[in-house]
Amino acid sequence: MNTVVWLAAILFVAVGAIFILRRHDLARAQSLVAGGRLGAGCAIAEGILFLLMAIAAVVLHRYGWFD
């Protein structure tokens, strides 16, 4: 179980970093799907959310929530 939590945290960090680094392309793709114009700030907020999810997974694992 320990390995799964750490792999999930690494995956969340990787996805969050990709969202932040490729924010302009992601905002353009989301605007095509949503039918409007979305700013790159939305992609940054989504990337930060993934980084917070990684921190939450590690902290909750340390407190025994996933045992």
C-alpha positions as CSV (number, residue, x, y, z in Angstrom):
1,M,0.0,0.0,0.0
2,N,2.9,2.3,0.7
3,T,4.1,2.0,-2.9
4,V,0.7,2.8,-4.3
5,V,0.4,6.0,-2.3
6,W,3.8,7.2,-3.3
7,L,3.2,6.3,-7.0
8,A,-0.1,8.2,-6.8
9,A,1.6,11.2,-5.3
10,I,4.3,11.2,-8.0
11,L,1.6,10.9,-10.7
12,F,-0.3,13.9,-9.2
13,V,2.9,16.0,-9.2
14,A,3.7,15.0,-12.8
15,V,0.3,15.8,-14.1
16,G,0.2,19.1,-12.1
17,A,3.6,20.1,-13.5
18,I,2.5,19.3,-17.1
19,F,-0.7,21.4,-16.5
20,I,1.4,24.3,-15.3
21,L,4.1,24.1,-18.0
22,R,1.8,23.5,-20.9
23,R,-0.9,25.9,-19.8
24,H,-1.3,27.8,-23.1
25,D,-1.9,24.6,-25.1
26,L,-4.2,23.2,-22.4
27,A,-6.2,26.4,-22.3
28,R,-6.6,26.4,-26.1
29,A,-7.8,22.8,-26.0
30,Q,-10.3,23.5,-23.2
31,S,-11.6,26.5,-25.0
32,L,-12.3,24.3,-28.1
33,V,-14.2,21.8,-26.1
34,A,-16.0,24.4,-23.9
35,G,-16.9,26.7,-26.8
36,G,-15.3,29.9,-25.6
37,R,-12.1,31.4,-24.6
38,L,-10.5,30.3,-21.4
39,G,-7.4,31.9,-19.9
40,A,-4.2,30.1,-19.0
41,G,-5.0,30.9,-15.3
42,C,-7.6,28.1,-15.3
43,A,-4.9,25.6,-16.2
44,I,-2.6,26.9,-13.5
45,A,-5.4,26.5,-10.9
46,E,-5.9,22.9,-12.1
47,G,-2.2,22.2,-11.9
48,I,-2.0,23.6,-8.4
49,L,-5.0,21.4,-7.4
50,F,-3.1,18.4,-8.6
51,L,-0.1,19.4,-6.5
52,L,-2.3,19.9,-3.5
53,M,-3.8,16.4,-4.1
54,A,-0.2,15.0,-4.0
55,I,0.5,16.7,-0.7
56,A,-2.9,15.5,0.7
57,A,-2.2,11.9,-0.3
58,V,1.2,11.8,1.4
59,V,-0.1,13.6,4.6
60,L,-3.2,11.4,4.9
61,H,-1.0,8.3,4.4
62,R,1.3,9.4,7.1
63,Y,-1.6,9.7,9.5
64,G,-2.8,6.2,8.7
65,W,-5.9,6.9,6.6
66,F,-5.0,4.4,3.8
67,D,-4.1,1.4,6.1
